[in-house]
């Protein structure tokens, strides 16, 4: 059921049309300041109406690792290029498969009129998780308690009881600590792992 609902969704249905745009001559520091202000994990590098690259958190980490000055290094020397694109009428599962195959977190959405936006891994996870959350039994509180057997002795099984955050069983990257996890939960608009949720 979940897979069939996801396959009916197109990239256009999921896309957040706003995106952060920078130019090739902008500094990395300027791009990072803009990304933080807009709470974006990437910025599209545009030349006129053409997407010529993308600058991601990973690209910025490369600048830091090389001990370059982000106030003087320009975007064109650190960006990932060329950008990978997808059409807005393609299915969401096609987009997710392409992200997985290419080992990327962002796809530029383009049609005959130009750039429609950037589809992010977070967009895909949020949609997949909302379907799973809609079909899952809602928990009752946030504690985990041992399950007793017939003799009243604790077993290796645990009953998960929880209320508040929606639970996602989709594998993904925690937006707080960056770790890969099998269970993401949404809290305050961010997808985070259970360890970070308890902090």
PyMOL commands that set and color helices and strands:
alter all, ss='L'
color gray80, all
select helices_A, chain A and resi 2-8+11-14+28-38+57-65+75-77+92-102+121-135+194-197
alter helices_A, ss='H'
color red, helices_A
select strands_A, chain A and resi 21-22+42-47+50-56+85-86+106-111+114-120+144-148+154-160+166-168+172-173+180-181+184-187+190-193
alter strands_A, ss='S'
color yellow, strands_A
deselect
rebuild
show_as cartoon
